[in-house]
Amino acid sequence: MVQLGGVVADAVAPPGAPRLSPAVIGLLGALLTGDWDAAEAAEDRTRAQASGVVAAYAQWHLERGLRSLQHVDRTGQGHETAAAGA
Protein backbone atom coordinates (compact mmCIF):
# COMPACT_ATOMS: atom_id res chain seq x y z
CA MET A 1 0.00 0.00 0.00
CA VAL A 2 1.70 3.13 -1.22
CA GLN A 3 0.17 5.50 1.35
CA LEU A 4 1.20 3.23 4.22
CA GLY A 5 4.79 3.06 2.98
CA GLY A 6 5.19 -0.58 2.09
CA VAL A 7 3.78 -4.06 1.90
CA VAL A 8 0.90 -4.74 4.24
CA ALA A 9 -0.19 -8.23 5.33
CA ASP A 10 -3.48 -9.41 3.82
CA ALA A 11 -5.01 -9.76 7.29
CA VAL A 12 -4.62 -6.05 8.06
CA ALA A 13 -4.65 -4.53 4.57
CA PRO A 14 -7.22 -1.77 4.07
CA PRO A 15 -9.86 -2.20 1.37
CA GLY A 16 -8.46 -1.57 -2.09
CA ALA A 17 -4.88 -2.43 -1.15
CA PRO A 18 -3.13 -4.53 -3.82
CA ARG A 19 -2.49 -8.16 -2.96
CA LEU A 20 1.07 -8.98 -3.97
CA SER A 21 2.15 -12.51 -4.70
CA PRO A 22 5.36 -13.84 -3.17
CA ALA A 23 6.87 -13.73 -6.67
CA VAL A 24 6.17 -9.98 -6.96
CA ILE A 25 7.60 -9.31 -3.51
CA GLY A 26 10.67 -11.33 -4.49
CA LEU A 27 11.05 -9.35 -7.73
CA LEU A 28 10.78 -6.02 -5.92
CA GLY A 29 13.42 -7.22 -3.46
CA ALA A 30 15.67 -8.28 -6.33
CA LEU A 31 15.29 -4.85 -7.93
CA LEU A 32 16.14 -3.13 -4.64
CA THR A 33 19.28 -5.17 -4.13
CA GLY A 34 20.43 -5.13 -7.74
CA ASP A 35 19.96 -8.87 -8.29
CA TRP A 36 19.48 -8.43 -12.04
CA ASP A 37 19.63 -12.17 -12.80
CA ALA A 38 16.61 -12.78 -10.55
CA ALA A 39 14.82 -9.74 -11.98
CA GLU A 40 15.37 -10.87 -15.56
CA ALA A 41 14.19 -14.39 -14.70
CA ALA A 42 10.80 -13.15 -13.45
CA GLU A 43 7.72 -14.07 -15.46
CA ASP A 44 5.94 -11.42 -17.52
CA ARG A 45 2.89 -11.45 -15.24
CA THR A 46 5.10 -10.87 -12.19
CA ARG A 47 6.92 -8.04 -13.94
CA ALA A 48 3.63 -6.41 -14.93
CA GLN A 49 2.30 -6.44 -11.37
CA ALA A 50 5.60 -5.16 -9.96
CA SER A 51 5.66 -2.43 -12.60
CA GLY A 52 2.20 -1.29 -11.53
CA VAL A 53 3.24 -1.12 -7.89
CA VAL A 54 6.39 0.87 -8.71
CA ALA A 55 4.41 3.24 -10.95
CA ALA A 56 1.79 3.84 -8.24
CA TYR A 57 4.53 4.44 -5.65
CA ALA A 58 6.36 6.93 -7.88
CA GLN A 59 3.17 8.73 -8.87
CA TRP A 60 1.99 9.08 -5.27
CA HIS A 61 5.30 10.52 -4.14
CA LEU A 62 5.67 12.86 -7.12
CA GLU A 63 2.18 14.28 -6.70
CA ARG A 64 2.47 14.67 -2.94
CA GLY A 65 3.39 18.11 -1.66
CA LEU A 66 6.71 18.70 0.04
CA ARG A 67 5.99 19.87 3.58
CA SER A 68 9.56 21.04 4.09
CA LEU A 69 9.52 23.28 1.00
CA GLN A 70 8.21 26.19 3.06
CA HIS A 71 11.54 26.21 4.96
CA VAL A 72 13.68 26.55 1.83
CA ASP A 73 15.02 30.01 0.99
CA ARG A 74 14.01 30.51 -2.62
CA THR A 75 15.05 34.18 -2.88
CA GLY A 76 18.53 33.32 -4.12
CA GLN A 77 20.11 35.60 -1.51
CA GLY A 78 21.10 32.90 0.96
CA HIS A 79 24.19 31.90 -1.04
CA GLU A 80 25.37 35.49 -1.55
CA THR A 81 25.15 36.28 2.16
CA ALA A 82 27.06 33.17 3.08
CA ALA A 83 29.73 33.87 0.45
CA ALA A 84 30.15 37.49 1.65
CA GLY A 85 30.73 36.35 5.22
CA ALA A 86 33.36 33.79 4.24
SEDREN-42327 format. One line per 3 residues: number of its first residue (from 1); for each residue z, y, x of C-alpha. Coordinates in Angstrom, 2 decimals, m for minus. Each point is the difference from the previous one (the first is absolute). Layout:
N
NUM	Z:Y:X; ...
END
This chain:
86
1	0.00:0.00:0.00; m1.22:3.13:1.70; 2.57:2.37:m1.53
4	2.87:m2.27:1.03; m1.24:m0.17:3.59; m0.89:m3.64:0.40
7	m0.19:m3.48:m1.41; 2.34:m0.68:m2.88; 1.09:m3.49:m1.09
10	m1.51:m1.18:m3.29; 3.47:m0.35:m1.53; 0.77:3.71:0.39
13	m3.49:1.52:m0.03; m0.50:2.76:m2.57; m2.70:m0.43:m2.64
16	m3.46:0.63:1.40; 0.94:m0.86:3.58; m2.67:m2.10:1.75
19	0.86:m3.63:0.64; m1.01:m0.82:3.56; m0.73:m3.53:1.08
22	1.53:m1.33:3.21; m3.50:0.11:1.51; m0.29:3.75:m0.70
25	3.45:0.67:1.43; m0.98:m2.02:3.07; m3.24:1.98:0.38
28	1.81:3.33:m0.27; 2.46:m1.20:2.64; m2.87:m1.06:2.25
31	m1.60:3.43:m0.38; 3.29:1.72:0.85; 0.51:m2.04:3.14
34	m3.61:0.04:1.15; m0.55:m3.74:m0.47; m3.75:0.44:m0.48
37	m0.76:m3.74:0.15; 2.25:m0.61:m3.02; m1.43:3.04:m1.79
40	m3.58:m1.13:0.55; 0.86:m3.52:m1.18; 1.25:1.24:m3.39
43	m2.01:m0.92:m3.08; m2.06:2.65:m1.78; 2.28:m0.03:m3.05
46	3.05:0.58:2.21; m1.75:2.83:1.82; m0.99:1.63:m3.29
49	3.56:m0.03:m1.33; 1.41:1.28:3.30; m2.64:2.73:0.06
52	1.07:1.14:m3.46; 3.64:0.17:1.04; m0.82:1.99:3.15
55	m2.24:2.37:m1.98; 2.71:0.60:m2.62; 2.59:0.60:2.74
58	m2.23:2.49:1.83; m0.99:1.80:m3.19; 3.60:0.35:m1.18
61	1.13:1.44:3.31; m2.98:2.34:0.37; 0.42:1.42:m3.49
64	3.76:0.39:0.29; 1.28:3.44:0.92; 1.70:0.59:3.32
67	3.54:1.17:m0.72; 0.51:1.17:3.57; m3.09:2.24:m0.04
70	2.06:2.91:m1.31; 1.90:0.02:3.33; m3.13:0.34:2.14
73	m0.84:3.46:1.34; m3.61:0.50:m1.01; m0.26:3.67:1.04
76	m1.24:m0.86:3.48; 2.61:2.28:1.58; 2.47:m2.70:0.99
79	m2.00:m1.00:3.09; m0.51:3.59:1.18; 3.71:0.79:m0.22
82	0.92:m3.11:1.91; m2.63:0.70:2.67; 1.20:3.62:0.42
85	3.57:m1.14:0.58; m0.98:m2.56:2.63
END
